[in-house]
Amino acid sequence: MTDLAVYLVACYAPLGAQIAVAYGIAWFLLPSGVGVVPQRGRDAIDAIALRELTRLPRGLWAGLWLAGSTAALAIGGGLLV
């Protein structure tokens, strides 16, 4: 249902509404990236797989993901303001 709403806005809404929806989606996604890392972090399947491939600790990968998502939030938030 959400995909249909985004499609309809993208195709038929005025430009101002399209911009407002794009900003809303961006502000929804940027903080959610930071919020997921502490929830899953070391226990994420990707962290386990990377541990097996590189022999680097799972916590290191979670820390890198947290740093990257925090940087994306800061940079993206700065661009959106």
N, C-alpha and C positions, 0 to 999 in steps of 0.2 A: 504494500500500500504506500509506503514511504517513497519507493522508487517512482511510482506513478505520480505522486505529488511533485517530486523534484522534476520529473519530465514535463509535467504540465506547466510548472513555473518557468522552466527553461525555454519552452516553446511558445507560450502564450501570454505570460505576464509582462507588464511593462519593465523597462530596464531598471528602474529604481527598485522594484520588487525583486528582480533577479539578483541585484547586488545585495539587498538586505538578506535574502535567503542564503546566498553564498557566504556572507559574513557570519550568519548564524551557524551554518554547518561547520565553518572553520573554527569558530569559538567553541563549538561542541567537541570537535575532534582533537584539538590541541591539548586541552587539559586531560582528556580521557587517556591519551597516550602515557602521560605521567602517572595517572592513577592505576593503570594496569600493572606496571612493573612491580610495585611493592606487594601487590596481591599474589602474583605468580612467581616473579623473580627467579630464585634459585631452583624452584621446582618446575619451571617451564620445560616443556619437551625440547625446545630449541637449546636451552642451557645444558640439558643432559646430553644432547647430540653433539654440541660444540665441545663439551668436556671430553667426550670420547674421541673426537677428531683431533683436538689440539692438546689435550692433557692440561689445559689451564682450568682453574677452579670455576665451578658454576657461579659462585658469587661474583667473580670478576666480570663475567658476561652480564649478569644482572646489573652490576654497577655501571658498565658501559652503556647498557640500554637506558638506565635511569639518567645518566649524564646526557646522552643523545636526545632523549625525549624532553628533558628539561631545557636543553639548548634550543630545540625546535620550538618549544613553547615560548621562550624568551624572544627568539628571533621572529617567529611568526606573529606573536602578540605585538611586537614592535612594528611590524609591517602593517598590521591591521588597525593600529591606533592612529 
